[in-house]
Amino acid sequence: KCPPDAEYIECGPACISSCKDPSTNCTGSCISGCFCKPGFVFRGKRCIPIETCGCLDENNNYYEPGEIVFGNGCSKLCRCAGNYTLNCVDNTCDPTEECRQVGGVYGCYPKDTSTCIASGDPHYTTFDKKNYNFMGNCTYLMSEPCNSTDVPHFAVYVDNENRYNIPTISYVSAVHVHVLGVKVSILKDGIVQ
């Protein structure tokens, strides 16, 4: 018994049509078995309409509909619209990033690690090495990913509070790290909770 949208053929093409290789023009002896009806291709053991397939790039790599990939190194950013349509726009990596392959996939990745600092009454140094000093008395977002990355989402907050009850003087009183559903706080005197 064949799956829906497939039919048994006594002498069909030697290659099986799929989203990655929809063509049935191949050489070899004919074979008997279940073949997808015209307009359908195999995905696993079932037949799907060919227009629901993803995309192929110039190197014949297959992408699912909605998948976003870099093309031509990192000079193109492409989204698979489905039905073998890969929509690409020009792209350049940020000056702090470089185009390289990680796990076989091209992308714009940070050139180097960087550090941001909150200290004292309060002094802030950002990832781009700019310094800020201000006496705010609030909780501030210190760091979080600004776009989709391979790292889990995280957020680092700092609490500023007044020193000696003087409204014009404040300091960093706590740092809170939120990651993977856990909150770790570093308080005054190095107390971790």
N, C-alpha and C positions, 0 to 999 in steps of 0.2 A: 504494500500500500504506500502510495506517495503522499507527501505532505500537501496541504492546500496550495493552490497555484502552481502545482507541478504535475507532470504527466509521465507515464512510463513510455520509454522509447526503446525499441529493440536494437536500433543501430544509431546511436547519437554521437555527437562530437566527443573526442577523447579528452577535451578539457572542460572543466566545470566553470560556468560563468559565476562570478562573484563581484562584489562592489570593487574590490581591488583589481580584478581582471575581468571586466564584463564581456570581453570578446570570446566568441566560441570558434574563431577561425584559427585552428591549430592543426598541426599535422599528426598523423598517427592513425591507427586502426580505430574503427568505431567501437563504441562500448554500449552495452545495454544497461538501463537503470532509470532512475527518476531524474528528470530534467525540468528546470523551471520553464513555465510557459513564456511566450514572447512578452517582453516588457518587464520581466521579473529576473532577479538574480538570487543566488544562494547567499544567505548570511547564516553561518552555522548549518543547521539541518533544515532550515525553512526558507521559503522563497519570499522575497520582499520586492515591492515596486522599485525599479531601478532609480526612479527620481528621488527616492528616500535615501539613496547612498550619499556618502560624503564626497571627498575630493581627493584628487591625485595631484601632486606637484610635478615639476619637471624631472625629478629623479624617481618618479613612480612610487613615492611614499604616500600612504593612504591616511587621511584624516577624517574624523567623524564630523558630522554637521555641528557647527558652533565652536569647534576647536580653533584656537588662535595659535599661530606659529610664525616664526620669523622665516623669511625667504631671502635667497641670494645673500647668504651670510646674515647680516642684520639690517641690510639696506631696505628691506620690505617687511611690513607687518601685515600678515594675511589672516583672514577669517574664512573658514569653510562655510559657505552658505548652503551647502548641500547640492545635490544634482550635478556634481562634478564642477561646481563653480567656486573658485578660490578668489575672493576679493582682496586685493592687496593695495596698500598705500605706502608712499615713501616713508622711510623711518631712519632716524639716526639715534644712536645711543647718547645718553646724557654725558656731559664731559667727565663726570665722576665714574662712568661705566665703560666697559670694554665689551666688544663682541667676542664671544668664545663659545665653545661647545662644552656642555656639562651633561653627562649621561647620554651623549649622542645627540643632544638637542641644542641648536644654536639659540642664543639669547643675549640680552644686554645684562651684564653682571657687574657688580661693584668692582672697581680696580683694586681697592684695598679696604682694609678695615678702618674704622674711624671711631672716635670716642666723643661723647658729650659729657660735660661735667657740671654738677651743681654743688656749690660749696660756700661755706662762710656766710657772710651777711648780705645778701646772697649774691654770689658771683656765678654766672652761667657762661659756659663755653659750648658753642654749638658744633655739630659735626663738621661744618666748614670753617672751624677755628675762629669764629667771630665771638667777641666777648660782650656780655651784657651784665649790667649791675642795676638792680632795681629793688625797691623795698616793698613789693606787693605782699599782701597778707591773705593768700588764697592757696588753693591746690591748683597746680599747673601741670599740663601734659608735657612731659619731657621728651618722650620718644614713642613712636609706633610706626609700623610699616606704612608707607604712603601709597603703595600699590600692591597688587597681588605678587607675592614672592613664594619661594619654596620653603620659607620658614613659617612656623605656626604664628598666628596673630599674637601679638604681645602689646602691652602698653606700660610705660613707666611714668608715674606721677610723682611730683614733689610737693610737699606741704611747706609753705612758708608761714611763720607766725612771728608776731612782734616779740622783740627781745626787751626784757625789763619793763614790759607794759608801756613802752615808748612807741607811739604810732609811726614814727619816722625811721625806726630801725627794725629790720626783720632778718630772719635767718632760715636756712633750710632745717626743718625739725624732723622730717621723715621722708623716706623714699619708698614708694609702693610699686612692686612689679607684679603685673597681671599676665599670666601665661598658662595655657592649657587648663583653664578653669580654676587655677590656684592663684592666691594673692599672697605674696611675701612682702613684709614690711620691715624696713631697717629704720629703727628709731634712734633717739638720742642715746649717747653712750654706747652705740654699736649693738643695741638690743635687737634681735631678729625675732619676728613673730609671724 
